[in-house]
Amino acid sequence: MNSPAPLALHPNNVRFHYRLPFGAEYLGNGRTSFRLWAPLAKTASVLIDGQRKVPMAAVDEGWFEVETDCEARSQYRYVLMSQTDGEISVPDPASRAQAGDVHADSVVIDASAYEWQTLDWRGRPWHETVLYELHVGALGGFAGVLQRLPELAELGITAVELMPVAEFPGAYNWGYDGVLPYAPDASYGTPEQLKQLIDTAHGLGMMVFLDVVYNHFGPDGNYLNSYAAPFFRTDSTTPWGETIDFRRPEVADFFARNALYWLQEYRFDGLRLDAVHAISEQGWLRELARKVRRAIEQEDADIGLSRRHVHLVLEHDGNAASLLDGGTGKPGDGDKYDAQWNDDGHHVLHVLLTGETGGYYSDYAVQPAEKLARCLREGFIYQGEPSPYRDNEVRGESSVELPPTAFVLFLQNHDQIGNRAQGERLTALAHPDALRAAQALLLLSPQIPMLFMGEEYGASQPFYYFTSHADEKLADAVRNGRRNEFSRFPEFSDPEALDALPDPNSFSTFMASIPEPVSPDEDKSAGQWMGWCYRLLLIRREAITPYLPGAVALDAQAIGLKAVYARWRLNNGAVLNITVNLGEQPLRESLETLVTPAGADVLFDSGGVLDALAEGTLPAHSILAIREAAR
């Protein structure tokens, strides 16, 4: 069970099939093998197309298996005699596709059916990454996202990141309460359509990342407790449900193979692991990284092609710097991750742009400019200091030795917009000129930048939290949970304000979150935003990205209440110098104190900044990026 499953290649080397030691494996010639871990089941059978019931043989340590006549596209489910619940009928926890929703039959998939067109795609180095996070359902499913790829590639996006696509309850959902982690959600499209999306992106020179959830299962459609209760720990819980027990080899293997399945059968270029601080066995994270690096290295050897770039990114509230290497790792036994989402960077920029200091923003309310300077200089802001928001609990590890590329920086993402009561974007909260300056800092900083869908054209419509639970009790629990969460805020002390909260389970809430299509030629504001992004990403691509490997921070300091300057030495010896003022007031500042002018050239000026500094003033809502000559 612990040896890597072989990657089966079609003879013409353009079809990929990651063979799993569980679930339904189509063997060809009308034969399929079925294997299930059900330690609480007395007997097990597989029901095929609702008509033929095939008994499964019990083998060691709770496993049941059978090989039988069964064509691809056949529908199936397991019928078990549970020790606790009697006879139950359940979908496959390793289903590759569902005939409908999470409670429906699973579907036998011929994983070799899709013929890949981009075999020579080897990915892109991590330092070239410019991420664009999107919700697949909000953009029209896999086919809708595919249609958006050319314009994103033209803009300068090098990687799209899909919010979770694993099968979740209902037709619209954020995806973080999925229950079948191997099955692309049927409401988004077929497995072949997802592969076509990825194949098309690769043809455009773009990577595709997938957000995966390994810290919990959703509450709707999770049948594991009926026949595989040891999947979960009994001595702890997460904020979202039962704690998954990674101490069990069967459980650790289930998720490790899931990562490899997405990376090898679907050819994803990277994974973003959601909220891994909630995984109780942190050592499993290092084990997973090692398995992925070894498997990809072996794949390269088997195919006989050059190294394929595959990237692993964490979300970790503990600022676990020891897990990161900034994309500098090499194939082999590496147990590090390329980067972590830099929530610290987001939070301090949000405070500077909006003035909000409630909730977790309170940790960044005091001397925010100094905190932003530390973020630009060292990555994390909290590196072992007490967090007032967390009752002075010590948070984080030293990140001073990490390269800038170990951090994914962003102004907005699904969480930071959607977890607000009204789902407001920064376009509704911040001064537009300050927001443009912050976006320029994001896109020119040596940290890896990420935009959220619609951010490239200054989208103003909200992005809400939404679900589509058929179980009304569960829908009520989600609805009331949101009300209880926001009732603690002063602005919701009035019951009428709570009543006005968007209903997460309403179809209208989902519809209101769909970014409106824009035409830059017809919408002047959208055209200006897109022109701004295009110009910044062009500068990044030509003047910064090629010189990021080995780049180091030299200095970063606060020069005003909302202003900082920072300098990084690039690998060609030149120095990237960025000065930004997010405040509403100009500052007395001189060019000579910020820049070594001899041989320097201007990369980006938000509007008259260089001339103003020559006169001793740093304008409000401004940014200046300069490349100082190598010395």
C-alpha positions in Angstrom: 0.0 0.0 0.0 2.9 2.4 0.5 4.7 2.0 -2.8 3.9 4.6 -5.5 1.2 3.5 -8.0 2.7 3.3 -11.5 1.8 5.9 -14.0 0.4 4.0 -17.0 1.2 5.5 -20.3 -0.6 4.8 -23.5 1.8 3.4 -26.2 1.8 6.7 -28.0 2.8 8.4 -24.8 0.0 11.0 -24.8 -2.5 9.5 -22.4 -2.0 9.4 -18.6 -3.6 7.1 -16.1 -2.6 7.1 -12.4 -3.4 3.6 -11.2 -5.0 3.6 -7.7 -4.9 0.6 -5.4 -8.5 1.4 -4.4 -11.7 2.6 -6.0 -12.7 1.5 -9.4 -9.9 0.8 -11.9 -10.9 0.3 -15.5 -8.5 -2.4 -16.8 -9.6 -2.3 -20.4 -11.5 -5.0 -22.4 -14.6 -4.5 -20.4 -13.0 -5.4 -17.1 -12.9 -3.3 -13.9 -11.4 -4.0 -10.5 -13.0 -2.6 -7.3 -11.3 -2.2 -3.9 -12.6 -0.6 -0.7 -11.3 -0.1 2.8 -14.3 -0.8 5.1 -13.1 -2.1 8.5 -16.5 -1.8 10.0 -18.2 -3.8 7.3 -19.1 -7.5 7.7 -19.7 -8.0 4.0 -19.4 -5.9 0.9 -20.7 -6.0 -2.7 -20.6 -3.7 -5.7 -23.9 -2.9 -7.4 -23.3 -2.2 -11.1 -25.8 -0.1 -13.1 -28.4 -0.7 -10.4 -28.9 -4.3 -11.6 -26.0 -6.6 -11.0 -24.7 -7.2 -7.5 -21.2 -8.7 -7.3 -19.9 -9.9 -4.0 -16.5 -8.6 -2.9 -13.9 -10.8 -1.2 -12.7 -9.8 2.3 -8.9 -9.5 2.4 -6.4 -8.3 5.0 -7.0 -5.4 7.4 -10.5 -4.4 6.4 -10.2 -4.4 2.6 -12.7 -5.8 0.2 -12.0 -6.4 -3.5 -13.3 -7.9 -6.7 -12.5 -7.9 -10.5 -15.5 -8.3 -12.8 -17.0 -7.6 -16.2 -17.8 -3.9 -16.2 -17.5 -1.3 -19.0 -16.3 2.2 -18.7 -19.1 4.7 -18.0 -20.9 2.1 -15.9 -22.5 3.3 -12.7 -21.9 1.6 -9.4 -22.1 1.9 -5.7 -21.1 -0.3 -2.7 -23.6 -2.3 -0.7 -22.3 -3.0 2.8 -23.4 -4.8 5.9 -22.2 -2.3 8.5 -21.5 -3.5 12.1 -23.2 -0.3 13.4 -25.8 0.7 10.8 -26.9 -2.5 9.1 -27.2 -2.6 5.3 -26.1 0.6 3.7 -25.6 1.7 0.1 -22.8 4.2 -0.5 -20.8 5.9 -3.4 -17.1 5.1 -3.7 -15.0 7.4 -1.5 -12.4 7.2 -4.3 -14.9 7.8 -7.1 -13.4 9.3 -10.2 -16.7 10.8 -11.2 -20.3 10.9 -10.0 -23.5 10.3 -12.0 -25.1 13.2 -10.2 -24.4 14.7 -6.7 -22.5 13.3 -3.8 -25.2 10.7 -2.9 -25.6 9.4 -6.5 -23.9 6.4 -8.1 -20.2 6.6 -8.9 -19.0 6.2 -12.5 -16.3 3.9 -13.9 -13.9 6.1 -15.8 -11.4 5.1 -18.5 -8.6 7.4 -17.3 -6.7 6.7 -20.6 -9.5 8.0 -22.8 -8.3 11.6 -23.1 -5.6 12.1 -25.6 -3.3 14.9 -24.4 -2.0 17.4 -27.0 0.8 19.0 -24.9 3.1 16.1 -24.0 6.1 18.4 -24.2 4.8 20.7 -21.5 7.2 20.6 -18.6 5.6 23.5 -16.5 7.3 26.7 -15.5 9.9 27.4 -12.8 8.2 28.7 -9.6 9.7 32.2 -9.8 7.8 32.8 -13.0 4.5 32.3 -11.3 1.7 34.9 -11.4 -1.4 33.4 -9.9 -5.0 34.0 -10.7 -7.4 32.5 -8.3 -10.9 31.7 -9.6 -14.1 29.9 -8.7 -14.9 27.4 -11.5 -18.7 27.5 -11.1 -18.8 31.3 -11.1 -17.0 31.4 -14.5 -19.3 28.8 -16.1 -17.7 25.5 -15.3 -14.7 23.9 -16.9 -15.8 25.0 -20.4 -16.3 28.6 -19.2 -12.9 28.8 -17.6 -11.3 27.4 -20.8 -12.9 30.3 -22.7 -11.2 32.8 -20.4 -7.7 31.4 -20.7 -6.5 33.3 -23.8 -7.3 36.7 -22.4 -5.6 35.8 -19.0 -2.5 34.6 -20.9 -2.4 37.8 -22.9 -2.7 39.8 -19.7 0.4 38.1 -18.3 -1.1 35.5 -16.0 1.2 32.5 -15.9 -0.9 30.2 -13.6 -4.6 29.9 -12.9 -5.6 28.4 -9.5 -8.9 26.6 -9.3 -10.8 26.7 -6.0 -11.6 23.1 -5.0 -13.4 21.1 -7.6 -13.8 17.8 -5.7 -17.4 16.6 -5.6 -19.4 18.7 -3.1 -23.1 18.7 -2.2 -25.4 20.6 -4.5 -24.8 22.5 -7.7 -23.0 25.6 -6.4 -20.6 25.7 -3.4 -17.2 27.2 -2.5 -15.9 23.6 -2.6 -14.3 23.4 0.8 -16.8 21.0 2.2 -16.3 18.3 -0.5 -16.6 14.6 0.4 -15.3 12.8 -2.7 -11.8 14.1 -3.2 -11.0 12.2 -6.4 -14.2 13.2 -8.4 -14.4 16.5 -10.3 -17.8 18.0 -9.4 -20.4 17.0 -12.0 -21.9 20.5 -12.0 -18.6 21.8 -13.4 -18.3 19.3 -16.2 -16.7 15.9 -17.0 -13.2 14.6 -16.2 -12.4 15.0 -19.9 -13.5 18.6 -19.8 -11.2 19.3 -16.9 -8.3 17.7 -18.7 -9.1 19.7 -21.8 -9.0 22.9 -19.7 -5.6 22.0 -18.4 -4.3 20.9 -21.8 -5.5 24.2 -23.3 -3.8 26.2 -20.6 -0.5 24.4 -21.2 -0.8 25.2 -24.9 -1.0 28.8 -23.9 2.1 28.6 -21.7 0.1 28.7 -18.5 0.2 26.5 -15.4 -2.9 25.2 -13.6 -3.0 24.8 -9.8 -5.7 23.1 -7.8 -6.8 24.0 -4.3 -7.2 20.7 -2.3 -8.7 20.1 1.1 -7.0 17.5 3.3 -8.0 18.8 6.7 -11.6 17.6 6.9 -14.6 16.2 5.0 -17.9 18.1 4.6 -21.0 17.1 6.6 -23.2 16.2 3.6 -22.5 13.0 1.7 -19.8 11.7 4.0 -20.6 8.1 4.7 -17.2 7.0 6.1 -18.4 6.8 9.7 -20.8 4.0 8.8 -18.1 1.6 7.6 -14.7 3.3 8.1 -14.9 5.2 11.4 -11.2 4.7 12.1 -10.6 7.3 9.3 -11.2 9.9 12.0 -9.7 10.7 15.4 -12.0 10.6 18.5 -9.9 12.8 20.7 -10.0 16.1 18.7 -12.0 18.1 16.2 -11.3 20.8 13.6 -13.4 24.0 13.3 -15.1 22.3 10.3 -15.7 18.8 11.5 -14.0 15.6 12.6 -10.2 15.4 12.6 -8.8 13.1 10.0 -6.4 10.5 11.4 -3.2 10.7 9.4 -1.6 8.3 11.8 -3.4 5.4 10.0 -1.4 4.2 6.9 -4.7 3.8 5.0 -5.7 7.4 5.6 -2.3 8.9 4.9 -2.0 6.9 1.7 -5.5 7.9 0.6 -4.6 11.6 0.6 -1.0 11.2 -0.7 -2.3 9.3 -3.7 -5.0 12.0 -4.2 -2.2 14.6 -4.6 -0.4 12.4 -7.1 -3.6 11.6 -8.9 -4.3 15.3 -9.6 -0.7 16.0 -10.5 -0.1 13.0 -12.8 -3.5 11.9 -14.2 -4.8 15.4 -14.7 -1.4 17.0 -15.2 -2.0 19.8 -12.8 1.2 21.9 -12.3 0.7 22.5 -8.6 -1.5 22.1 -5.5 -2.5 24.6 -2.9 -3.2 22.7 0.4 -5.9 24.4 2.4 -5.5 25.2 6.1 -2.9 22.6 6.8 -2.4 23.9 10.4 -5.6 21.9 11.1 -3.8 18.6 10.2 -2.8 17.2 13.6 0.1 15.1 12.2 2.3 17.8 10.8 5.0 15.3 9.9 2.6 14.0 7.2 3.1 17.3 5.3 6.9 16.6 4.9 6.1 13.0 3.9 3.7 14.1 1.3 6.2 16.6 -0.2 8.8 13.8 -0.4 6.4 11.4 -2.1 5.4 14.0 -4.7 9.0 15.0 -5.5 10.1 11.3 -5.8 7.1 10.4 -8.0 7.5 13.3 -10.4 11.3 12.6 -10.6 10.4 8.9 -11.5 7.8 10.0 -14.0 10.5 12.2 -15.7 12.8 9.2 -15.9 10.1 6.9 -17.2 9.0 9.3 -20.0 12.5 10.2 -20.8 11.8 14.0 -20.8 13.5 16.8 -18.9 12.4 17.8 -15.4 8.7 18.7 -15.0 8.1 21.6 -12.7 5.5 20.7 -10.1 4.8 23.1 -7.2 3.3 22.7 -3.7 1.9 25.7 -1.8 0.5 25.8 1.8 -2.0 27.8 3.7 -0.8 27.6 7.3 -1.9 29.9 10.0 1.2 29.0 12.0 3.6 30.7 9.6 5.6 27.4 9.4 8.7 28.8 7.7 10.6 25.5 8.3 8.3 23.9 5.7 9.3 26.3 2.9 12.1 26.7 0.4 10.8 29.3 -2.0 11.0 27.0 -5.0 14.7 26.5 -4.8 14.4 22.8 -4.1 15.7 20.2 -6.5 14.3 16.8 -7.5 14.9 14.0 -5.1 14.0 13.6 -1.4 13.0 17.2 -0.7 10.4 17.6 2.0 9.8 21.4 1.5 7.1 23.4 -0.1 7.6 26.1 -2.6 5.6 28.8 -0.7 2.9 29.7 1.7 0.0 32.1 1.3 1.2 35.3 3.1 -1.8 36.2 5.2 0.3 38.6 7.2 1.0 40.6 4.0 -2.6 40.7 3.1 -3.8 41.7 6.5 -1.4 44.6 6.9 -2.1 45.9 3.4 -5.9 45.7 4.2 -5.4 47.7 7.3 -3.4 50.4 5.4 -6.0 50.5 2.6 -9.2 50.4 4.6 -8.4 51.5 8.2 -10.3 48.4 9.5 -8.7 47.0 12.7 -11.4 44.6 14.0 -11.0 40.9 14.4 -7.7 39.5 13.2 -6.8 42.9 11.7 -6.2 44.0 15.2 -2.8 42.3 15.1 -1.7 44.8 12.4 -3.3 48.0 13.8 -0.2 49.3 15.6 2.6 50.6 13.3 1.2 49.0 10.1 3.8 50.7 7.9 6.6 49.1 10.0 4.8 45.8 9.7 4.5 46.1 6.0 8.2 46.9 5.8 9.0 43.7 7.7 6.7 41.7 5.3 8.6 43.0 2.3 12.0 42.5 4.0 11.5 39.1 5.7 8.2 37.6 4.5 6.2 36.9 7.6 5.3 39.6 10.1 4.7 37.2 13.0 7.8 35.1 13.4 7.4 33.9 17.0 5.8 37.1 18.5 2.6 36.9 20.6 -0.6 37.6 18.7 -2.9 39.9 20.6 -5.9 38.5 18.6 -5.0 35.0 19.7 -4.8 35.9 23.4 -1.1 36.5 23.0 -0.4 33.0 21.8 3.0 32.9 20.1 2.7 32.6 16.4 5.1 31.8 13.6 8.7 30.9 12.9 11.6 33.0 11.7 11.4 33.5 7.9 14.4 35.9 7.6 16.5 33.4 5.7 13.8 32.5 3.1 13.9 34.0 -0.4 11.0 36.4 -1.3 9.6 33.7 -3.6 8.7 31.6 -0.5 5.6 33.8 -0.1 2.4 34.2 -2.1 1.3 37.8 -1.7 -2.2 39.1 -2.5 -4.6 41.9 -1.8 -7.8 39.8 -2.2 -8.8 36.1 -2.3 -11.9 34.1 -1.8 -11.6 34.0 2.0 -10.8 37.6 2.5 -13.7 38.8 0.4 -16.2 36.0 0.9 -15.9 35.8 4.7 -17.0 39.4 5.0 -20.6 39.8 5.9 -21.5 41.5 2.6 -18.7 40.1 0.5 -17.2 43.5 -0.4 -14.2 43.8 -2.6 -11.5 46.4 -2.0 -13.0 48.5 -4.8 -15.8 49.2 -2.3 -13.6 49.8 0.7 -10.4 51.6 -0.4 -9.5 54.8 -2.3 -9.1 53.8 -5.9 -5.7 55.5 -6.3 -4.4 53.9 -3.1 -5.7 50.5 -4.4 -3.9 51.0 -7.7 -0.6 51.8 -5.8 -1.1 48.7 -3.7 -1.7 46.5 -6.7 1.5 47.9 -8.3 3.4 46.9 -5.2 1.8 43.5 -5.3 2.8 42.9 -9.0 6.3 44.3 -8.8 7.3 42.9 -5.5 9.7 39.8 -5.6 7.1 37.8 -3.7 4.9 35.7 -5.9 1.7 37.7 -6.7 -1.8 36.5 -6.8 -5.0 38.2 -8.2 -8.5 37.1 -7.5 -10.9 36.8 -10.4 -12.2 40.2 -11.5 -9.4 42.0 -9.7 -7.6 42.6 -13.0 -10.4 44.9 -14.2 -11.4 46.4 -10.8 -14.6 44.3 -10.4 -17.0 45.9 -7.9 -19.7 43.3 -7.4 -19.3 41.2 -4.2 -18.2 37.7 -3.8 -20.3 35.9 -1.1 -20.0 32.7 0.8 -22.5 30.3 -0.8 -23.6 26.7 -0.5 -26.4 24.5 -2.0 -27.3 22.0 0.7 -30.5 20.0 0.0 -30.8 19.2 3.7 -32.7 22.1 5.1 -31.4 21.4 8.6 -27.9 21.7 7.4 -28.8 24.8 5.4 -30.3 26.4 8.6 -27.1 25.5 10.5 -24.9 27.3 8.0 -27.3 30.2 7.9 -27.5 30.6 11.7 -23.7 30.0 12.0 -23.1 33.1 9.8 -25.6 35.1 11.8 -24.0 34.1 15.1 -20.6 34.9 13.8 -21.5 38.5 12.7 -23.8 39.2 15.7 -20.7 40.0 17.7 -19.8 43.0 15.5 -21.3 46.4 16.5 -22.7 47.1 13.0 -24.9 44.0 13.4 -26.3 44.7 16.8 -29.6 45.6 15.1 -31.6 42.4 14.3 -32.6 44.0 11.0 -29.0 44.2 10.0 -28.6 40.5 10.7 -31.7 39.7 8.7 -30.2 41.5 5.7 -27.2 39.1 5.6 -27.1 37.2 2.3 -28.4 33.7 2.7 -25.5 31.4 1.9 -27.8 28.6 0.6 -29.8 30.9 -1.7 -29.2 30.6 -5.5 -29.4 34.4 -5.7 -26.4 34.6 -3.4 -24.4 32.5 -5.8 -25.7 34.4 -8.9 -24.7 37.7 -7.3 -21.1 36.5 -6.9 -20.6 35.8 -10.6 -18.2 38.4 -12.0 -19.9 40.4 -14.7 -18.4 40.2 -18.2 -16.7 43.4 -19.2 -15.5 44.9 -22.4 -12.4 47.1 -21.9 -13.3 49.0 -25.0 -16.8 49.9 -23.7 -16.1 50.1 -19.9 -13.6 52.9 -19.4 -12.8 52.0 -15.8 -12.3 48.3 -16.6 -10.1 49.2 -19.5 -7.9 51.4 -17.3 -7.6 48.7 -14.7 -6.7 46.1 -17.3 -4.2 48.4 -18.9 -2.6 49.1 -15.5 -2.3 45.3 -14.8 -1.0 44.6 -18.3 1.7 47.2 -18.0 2.8 46.1 -14.5 2.9 42.4 -15.5 4.9 43.3 -18.6 7.5 45.1 -16.4 7.6 42.1 -14.0 8.1 39.6 -16.9 10.9 41.6 -18.5 12.7 43.4 -15.7 12.1 41.3 -12.5 11.1 37.7 -13.1 14.3 36.6 -14.9 16.4 37.8 -12.0 14.4 36.4 -9.0 16.3 33.1 -8.4 18.8 34.0 -5.7 17.3 37.5 -5.1 17.6 38.8 -1.5 16.1 41.6 0.5 18.5 44.3 1.4 16.3 46.7 3.4 12.8 47.9 4.0 11.7 50.8 6.2 8.6 52.7 7.1 9.0 56.4 6.0 5.5 57.5 7.0 2.3 56.4 8.6 1.3 54.5 5.4 4.5 54.7 3.4 7.5 52.3 3.0 10.5 51.8 0.8 12.2 48.5 0.1 15.2 47.3 -1.8 16.1 43.8 -3.1 19.3 42.7 -4.8 18.4 40.7 -7.9 20.6 37.9 -9.3 22.1 40.1 -12.0 23.5 42.4 -9.3 20.9 45.2 -9.9 18.8 46.5 -7.1 15.0 46.7 -7.3 13.9 49.8 -5.3 10.2 50.3 -4.5 8.8 53.3 -2.7 5.0 53.4 -2.0 2.7 55.8 -0.1 -0.7 54.4 0.5 -1.7 57.4 2.6 -3.9 60.4 1.7 -1.3 62.9 2.5 2.0 63.6 0.7 5.2 63.2 2.6 8.4 65.3 2.8 10.9 63.0 1.2 13.9 63.4 -1.1 15.0 61.2 -3.9 18.6 61.1 -2.6 17.6 59.4 0.6 15.7 56.6 -1.2 17.7 55.9 -4.4 21.3 55.5 -5.5 20.7 57.5 -8.7 23.9 56.8 -10.7 23.0 54.5 -13.6 19.4 53.9 -12.2 16.4 53.8 -14.5 12.7 54.0 -13.7 10.7 50.8 -14.1 7.3 52.3 -13.1 6.0 55.7 -12.0 2.3 55.9 -11.0 2.3 59.6 -12.1 4.9 62.3 -11.5 6.4 60.6 -8.5 10.0 61.0 -9.7 9.6 64.7 -10.4 7.9 65.3 -7.1 10.6 63.5 -5.2 13.2 65.7 -6.9 11.3 68.6 -5.4 11.3 66.9 -1.9 7.7 65.4 -1.9 6.4 61.9 -2.1 2.8 62.2 -3.4 -0.2 60.6 -1.8 -1.4 57.3 -3.2 1.8 56.8 -5.3 4.4 54.3 -6.1 7.8 54.4 -7.8 9.8 51.4 -8.8 13.5 52.0 -9.8 16.2 49.6 -10.9 19.5 50.7 -9.5 22.6 49.7 -11.5 24.7 46.7 -10.3 27.7 47.6 -8.3 
